[in-house]
Amino acid sequence: MYSIFLPFACLILDLATAYVHLTNLFWWSGIATALIALVPLVATASLLYCGISRIQQATILFGFLHSGPQLILQLTLLVRYWNFLEVVLISYGTLDSPVYIIVVITCVSGSLVLAKSARECHFLSQAPAKPLRITASYFRASPFFLLHVLFRGLSLGLIISLTPNWVGLLLVVLVVLSNLLQLKLLLNLPYMQVLVSSLTSVLTPAVFPGRYPLSIQKIARFQIINSVSTSVLIFIGAVVSQVLFGLAMCDAPPLADLLITETSSTTDVSVIPLTRQCFEHWALQFGFLPYIILGGCFYMALIIIVAGIIRPSWLTLPKHIDSAQSTLGRISEEEGDPTIQLEKNNLLLPTFQTFVKVPETDI
């Protein structure tokens, strides 16, 4: 129930965000938000209706196709129109319009959906035939995948917001192509699985589950290589953004190029050019480049340590009681006393009520 509820709750928030954008004359932002929310829903519903996908796979795919682009879009809008939102919609601590708060809530909910979907992909890739179970290991793994989403989402949102749209689109395409090569060369997966996994691995190194299980060694190696390669592409995009498009730190209000005000003496209007508003804080004198580089180095080091060196138990599929051996006849001689083996498997001895009474025989 949790796996189905969270993506659809995020969908409702995105539709509310689209409505608020449209009511505040953010036409293109509202239309793009609505399309990103509805197109993945129609696509996954079609897959379910045609019987191509199961409910679990369709829910995961919907979470990625919906929350990933939505997170990048809303972060881009939040940074690009920060001054406009702060000056026009928020005044003296009083909200004049809920655009600012709803966009932030949309980003938070999208990050949680992506972390949940990546966690489910990680465990289902290890055992596609088994049902997904909610255990403590799953919840401990959620912050690990949330780290991928936060660094990649924030970095891509900042870079795209400060560059022309075609530069941001080119960066995302390069990330997808890099994922294609890694998935095919490292894991040698089927082409359809490689294509879908290249899209799900943009914000998190998630391999979409297929028919055959993958070992934790292959999955961990893909996580490390994918995190390093994506971070390098983000670094290159941040440098290009700072060097070539540094003037984008100054942002004009988006709704109009001219401000029309009514004069007091006549009914005529006078046209006053708008002045550009810039981020003049001391912490932004070098833009976002130092923060992206420092965050990326910490991100890569943590992924290498956790997934490559430590590799904790909560990254592997938990052991289920279903797969435990329940008969004493299967216990090998080298495993020792049967009583110790029963305690190891957490199995209980049968009660006396389970035995069938046998009539006594005369000697």
NURO-627977 format. One record per residue (C-alpha): residue number from 1; residue in one letter; x, y, z. Coordinates in pm, 1 decimal. Each point is the difference from the previous one (the first is absolute). Layout:
   num   residuo         xx         yy         zz
   NUM         a          X          Y          Z
...
END
This chain:
   num   residuo         xx         yy         zz
     1         m        0.0        0.0        0.0
     2         y      289.4      233.3       84.0
     3         s      162.0      -60.0     -339.9
     4         i     -317.3       99.0     -185.3
     5         f     -111.6      286.7      223.6
     6         l      316.8      214.2       -9.6
     7         p       31.7       41.0     -382.4
     8         f     -367.5       89.4      -37.6
     9         a       17.7      244.9      290.5
    10         c      292.7      163.4     -179.8
    11         l     -211.6        7.7     -318.6
    12         i     -274.1      194.1      180.1
    13         l      255.9      250.7      130.2
    14         d      139.2       48.0     -351.1
    15         l     -344.4       66.6     -143.0
    16         a      -55.3      255.8      277.3
    17         t      334.2      159.4      -91.7
    18         a     -103.2       16.8     -366.1
    19         y     -328.2      168.2       97.9
    20         v      178.1      259.6      214.1
    21         h      249.9       70.6     -280.3
    22         l     -283.1       58.6     -245.9
    23         t     -197.6      224.9      235.5
    24         n      312.4      216.6       51.9
    25         l       64.7       34.0     -375.9
    26         f      287.6     -249.1       -9.5
    27         w     -151.7     -148.0     -314.5
    28         w      287.6     -207.9     -134.5
    29         s       98.9     -118.5      348.0
    30         g     -355.2     -109.8       76.8
    31         i      -45.8     -179.9     -331.2
    32         a      336.1     -179.6       32.2
    33         t      -78.0     -101.9      359.8
    34         a     -339.4     -139.7     -100.8
    35         l      142.4     -193.2     -297.3
    36         i      279.6     -155.5      207.0
    37         a     -262.7     -109.4      252.1
    38         l     -258.1     -143.0     -242.8
    39         v      203.6     -154.5     -285.1
    40         p      180.7     -258.5      222.7
    41         l     -333.2      -85.2      163.7
    42         v     -159.2      -74.6     -338.2
    43         a      305.7     -198.8     -112.9
    44         t       12.9     -222.9      309.9
    45         a     -378.1      -48.6       -5.8
    46         s       30.8     -115.9     -362.5
    47         l      271.1     -249.4       94.6
    48         l     -220.2     -141.8      274.3
    49         y     -307.0      -15.3     -224.0
    50         c      188.8     -184.2     -274.8
    51         g      148.7     -244.5      250.5
    52         i      357.8       92.7      -91.2
    53         s      100.3       90.1      356.3
    54         r      -92.8     -105.6      351.5
    55         i     -134.6      245.4      256.4
    56         q      329.9       10.0      186.0
    57         q      212.4       74.8     -306.6
    58         a     -255.2      252.7     -128.4
    59         t        2.1      185.6      333.5
    60         i      379.8       18.6       -0.1
    61         l       10.1      119.5     -360.9
    62         f     -266.7      261.6       70.7
    63         g      200.5      126.9      295.8
    64         f      311.9       49.3     -211.5
    65         l     -162.2      146.5     -313.3
    66         h     -215.2      235.3      202.9
    67         s      209.5      113.4      297.0
    68         g      339.2       22.5     -173.7
    69         p      -88.5      258.8     -269.3
    70         q     -232.6      177.0      244.2
    71         l      276.2       42.9      256.8
    72         i      243.2      147.2     -254.9
    73         l     -269.1      230.0     -143.6
    74         q     -118.7      137.1      334.9
    75         l      355.7       54.2      126.8
    76         t       81.3      183.1     -323.3
    77         l     -304.5      224.9       35.9
    78         l       73.7       59.4      367.6
    79         v      355.1      123.6      -66.6
    80         r      -70.5      183.0     -326.2
    81         y     -295.2      198.8      137.0
    82         w      121.6       29.2      360.1
    83         n        2.3      380.2        9.1
    84         f     -337.3       23.6     -165.5
    85         l     -158.7     -244.8      243.7
    86         e      161.4      167.8      299.3
    87         v      -92.3      356.9      -92.6
    88         v     -344.2      -44.9     -152.9
    89         l     -147.3     -297.9      180.7
    90         i      158.6       31.7      345.5
    91         s        0.4      330.3      185.4
    92         y      106.4       57.6      362.6
    93         g      -41.2     -364.0       94.0
    94         t     -359.5      -17.6     -127.9
    95         l      -85.3     -230.5     -286.2
    96         d     -192.3      179.1     -274.3
    97         s       -7.0     -315.7     -212.2
    98         p       87.5     -365.5       78.7
    99         v      227.7      -42.7     -303.9
   100         y      326.1        7.9      194.1
   101         i     -105.8     -245.7      272.1
   102         i     -174.8     -240.5     -239.0
   103         v      305.4      -17.4     -227.6
   104         v      221.9      -87.8      298.2
   105         i     -246.3     -267.1      119.7
   106         t      -12.3     -141.9     -353.6
   107         c      381.0      -28.9       -6.5
   108         v        5.5     -175.8      338.5
   109         s     -274.6     -247.3      -92.1
   110         g      163.2      -72.5     -337.5
   111         s      330.7      -75.0      173.2
   112         l     -169.9     -247.7      234.7
   113         v     -174.2     -177.4     -288.9
   114         l      327.7      -32.1     -190.6
   115         a      179.6     -139.4      306.3
   116         k     -282.6     -250.0       54.9
   117         s        2.6     -109.7     -366.3
   118         a      378.9      -36.2       -4.4
   119         r       -7.6     -207.7      318.7
   120         e     -261.2     -234.3     -147.5
   121         c      199.0      -35.4     -323.9
   122         h      311.5      -81.4      199.4
   123         f     -160.2     -286.9      190.8
   124         l     -217.1     -132.4     -282.7
   125         s      304.8      -18.8     -228.9
   126         q      153.7     -246.3      246.0
   127         a     -310.2     -225.9        2.9
   128         p     -263.0       86.6     -265.4
   129         a     -217.4     -304.3       77.6
   130         k      -48.6       79.4      368.9
   131         p     -258.3      251.0      122.3
   132         l      130.5      323.9      140.3
   133         r       -6.2       -8.6      379.2
   134         i       13.5      290.9      241.4
   135         t      281.0      -67.1      247.9
   136         a      241.2      208.6      201.4
   137         s      265.9      -35.3     -269.5
   138         y     -223.0      175.0     -250.1
   139         f      -49.1      302.9      222.3
   140         r      370.4       21.8       79.8
   141         a       71.5       -4.9     -374.2
   142         s     -238.9      287.1      -75.7
   143         p      230.6      283.3      122.8
   144         f      281.9     -151.1     -207.5
   145         f     -198.3       40.7     -322.9
   146         l     -133.4      336.6      115.8
   147         l      362.5      121.1       -2.4
   148         h       22.0      -73.1     -374.4
   149         v     -322.4      190.8      -65.0
   150         l       99.2      305.1      204.4
   151         f      343.4       52.2     -154.6
   152         r      -94.9      -75.4     -360.3
   153         g     -335.9      177.3       13.9
   154         l      133.3      317.4      162.8
   155         s      305.1       14.2     -228.7
   156         l     -193.5      -54.8     -321.9
   157         g     -270.1      245.4      108.8
   158         l      257.5      270.9       74.1
   159         i      190.1      -53.3     -325.3
   160         i     -310.5       -4.1     -219.9
   161         s     -144.7      307.6      172.3
   162         l      312.9      204.7      -77.8
   163         t       48.7     -113.0     -360.4
   164         p     -210.5        5.4     -317.5
   165         n     -249.9     -282.0      -30.3
   166         w      192.5     -177.2     -276.7
   167         v      310.8      -24.8      221.4
   168         g     -197.7     -163.9      279.7
   169         l     -164.5     -239.4     -245.3
   170         l      341.2      -90.7     -144.9
   171         l      134.3      -75.3      348.2
   172         v     -291.6     -233.7       78.8
   173         v       44.8     -176.7     -337.7
   174         l      370.9      -54.2       76.2
   175         v      -90.1     -152.5      337.0
   176         v     -248.3     -237.8     -167.6
   177         l      254.8     -105.2     -265.3
   178         s      260.9      -59.3      271.1
   179         n     -250.2     -221.5      184.3
   180         l      -66.3     -197.8     -319.8
   181         l      367.9      -80.0      -49.0
   182         q       55.1      -96.0      364.0
   183         l     -303.1     -227.7       17.9
   184         k       88.6     -181.2     -321.0
   185         l      372.5      -35.7       63.7
   186         l       -6.8      -71.7      374.0
   187         l     -318.1     -204.1       42.2
   188         n      -72.1     -120.1     -356.8
   189         l     -375.6       29.7       46.8
   190         p     -269.1      -40.2     -270.3
   191         y      -51.8      306.6     -217.8
   192         m     -346.0       85.6      135.6
   193         q      121.0      -22.4      359.1
   194         v      304.5      209.7      -87.4
   195         l     -221.5      266.0     -159.9
   196         v     -234.9       25.4      298.9
   197         s      285.5      -16.9      253.1
   198         s      184.3      283.2     -175.3
   199         l     -299.6      224.2       73.9
   200         t      -40.6     -116.7      359.4
   201         s      374.6       54.1       65.1
   202         v        5.6      373.6      -68.7
   203         l      -57.5      108.0      361.5
   204         t       74.9     -334.6      169.9
   205         p      214.6     -296.8     -114.0
   206         a     -303.3     -229.0      -19.8
   207         v      -12.6     -308.4     -222.8
   208         f     -358.8      -69.1     -100.3
   209         p      -83.1     -359.6      103.9
   210         g      -17.3     -259.6     -274.1
   211         r      -54.7     -375.2      -14.9
   212         y      339.7     -109.8      123.9
   213         p      155.6       99.2      335.5
   214         l      320.1      201.5       26.9
   215         s      264.9      -55.7      264.4
   216         i       68.1      268.3      257.3
   217         q      358.5       23.6     -129.5
   218         k     -116.4      108.2     -346.6
   219         i     -257.8      240.3      139.7
   220         a      253.0      160.4      236.9
   221         r      258.2       35.4     -278.6
   222         f     -260.2      168.0     -222.6
   223         q      -95.2      237.9      282.0
   224         i      360.4      110.8       47.3
   225         i       81.1       43.5     -369.9
   226         n     -332.3      170.2      -72.9
   227         s       38.3      240.7      292.4
   228         v      353.3       97.9     -103.4
   229         s      -83.1       45.4     -370.2
   230         t     -315.8      200.5       72.1
   231         s      189.1      221.0      246.3
   232         v      267.8       70.2     -263.4
   233         l     -267.8      101.3     -252.1
   234         i     -160.7      225.1      263.0
   235         f      338.6      160.7       72.7
   236         i       52.4       71.2     -371.1
   237         g     -349.6      146.9      -27.3
   238         a       58.9      219.1      308.2
   239         v      329.0      133.0     -141.2
   240         v     -161.2       77.7     -336.9
   241         s     -291.8      167.6      177.8
   242         q      229.3      219.4      209.2
   243         v      247.6       94.1     -275.4
   244         l     -233.8       53.5     -296.9
   245         f     -329.6       91.7      163.4
   246         g      104.9      175.0      320.3
   247         l     -228.5      293.7      -80.4
   248         a     -295.8     -227.5       64.0
   249         m       56.7       75.4      368.8
   250         c     -183.7      321.6      -82.6
   251         d     -364.3      -77.0      -70.6
   252         a     -272.5      221.4     -142.3
   253         p     -362.7      -58.3      107.7
   254         p     -151.2     -256.6     -236.8
   255         l     -350.5      126.9      -60.7
   256         a       75.6      314.4     -199.9
   257         d      292.5      189.7     -141.9
   258         l     -162.6      333.7       79.6
   259         l     -187.9      125.3      303.8
   260         i     -310.1      203.4      -79.6
   261         t     -107.8      248.9      264.5
   262         e     -283.0      246.0      -10.0
   263         t       86.0      368.2       39.7
   264         s     -190.5      214.7      245.5
   265         s      -68.6      298.0     -228.3
   266         t     -135.2     -167.1     -312.5
   267         t     -147.8     -328.7     -101.5
   268         d      299.1      -75.3     -219.6
   269         v      250.2     -256.8      110.9
   270         s      372.5       35.2       18.6
   271         v      235.6     -285.6      -72.0
   272         i      286.8      -47.3      244.5
   273         p      273.8     -253.8      -80.2
   274         l       58.0     -259.4      267.5
   275         t      341.2      -22.7      163.1
   276         r      169.0     -337.7       28.1
   277         q       20.3     -145.8      349.2
   278         c      313.5     -192.1       87.8
   279         f      108.3     -238.8      273.9
   280         e      242.5      232.0      179.6
   281         h       59.8     -208.8      311.2
   282         w      365.6      -47.7       98.8
   283         a      -38.9     -379.1       -5.0
   284         l      -94.4       11.0     -370.3
   285         q      287.3      214.2     -129.9
   286         f      137.8     -308.2     -177.3
   287         g     -343.3     -139.4      -83.0
   288         f     -103.8     -353.3       93.0
   289         l      314.7     -163.2     -142.0
   290         p      196.1      -39.4      330.6
   291         y     -300.1     -151.9      175.6
   292         i      -66.0     -248.9     -278.9
   293         i      366.0     -109.3       -9.4
   294         l       26.4      -38.0      379.0
   295         g     -331.9     -182.8       19.8
   296         g       96.6     -226.7     -289.9
   297         c      333.4      -97.6      158.8
   298         f     -172.6      -86.4      327.3
   299         y     -270.5     -187.6     -192.5
   300         m      246.0     -212.2     -199.4
   301         a      213.6      -78.6      306.0
   302         l     -304.2     -111.3      200.9
   303         i     -133.8     -221.2     -280.7
   304         i      339.3     -166.8      -50.6
   305         i       38.1      -65.7      373.9
   306         v     -354.4     -130.3       57.5
   307         a      -64.3     -193.6     -322.7
   308         g      358.9     -107.7      -71.7
   309         i      189.4      -43.5      326.4
   310         i     -246.5      -45.2      286.1
   311         r     -295.9     -137.9     -196.7
   312         p     -233.0      -27.8      303.4
   313         s     -259.1     -271.6       41.1
   314         w     -292.5      236.0      -67.0
   315         l      106.6       25.8     -364.9
   316         t      -54.5     -373.2      -55.7
   317         l     -331.7     -178.1      -19.8
   318         p     -113.4     -109.9      347.8
   319         k      -33.4     -370.8       73.0
   320         h     -357.9     -127.1        0.5
   321         i     -144.5     -277.0      218.3
   322         d     -149.8     -150.6     -317.9
   323         s      339.1     -107.1     -127.1
   324         a      113.1     -156.3      330.1
   325         q       33.2     -375.6       18.0
   326         s     -270.7     -140.7      222.0
   327         t       82.0     -368.8       10.1
   328         l      271.1     -173.2      193.3
   329         g       70.4     -233.9     -288.5
   330         r      161.1      279.2     -205.5
   331         i      249.6       89.9      268.9
   332         s      346.4     -105.0     -105.7
   333         e      229.8     -179.8      235.8
   334         e      259.7      276.8       -6.7
   335         e     -245.9      253.5      142.2
   336         g        5.8     -167.4      341.1
   337         d     -277.3      -61.5      250.4
   338         p     -357.1       16.0     -138.4
   339         t     -111.7      200.0      304.9
   340         i      254.7      273.2      -77.2
   341         q     -111.6        1.3     -364.3
   342         l     -362.7       48.7      106.1
   343         e       95.3      297.9      211.8
   344         k      201.9      141.3     -289.2
   345         n     -299.5      -17.9     -232.9
   346         n     -232.8      144.7      263.7
   347         l     -231.7     -298.2      -29.6
   348         l     -220.4     -126.4      282.4
   349         l      -33.8     -362.3      107.3
   350         p     -343.6     -148.6      -71.2
   351         t     -247.9      -21.8      285.0
   352         f     -147.9     -325.0      133.1
   353         q     -339.3       79.4     -156.7
   354         t      150.5      -44.9     -346.1
   355         f       86.7     -364.8       56.8
   356         v     -253.6     -270.0      -88.8
   357         k      -72.7     -242.4      278.0
   358         v       90.9     -355.2      -89.0
   359         p     -174.9     -292.8      174.8
   360         e      219.7     -196.4      234.2
   361         t      107.6     -351.2      -96.3
   362         d       21.8     -296.4      225.2
   363         i      341.1     -151.7       54.0
END
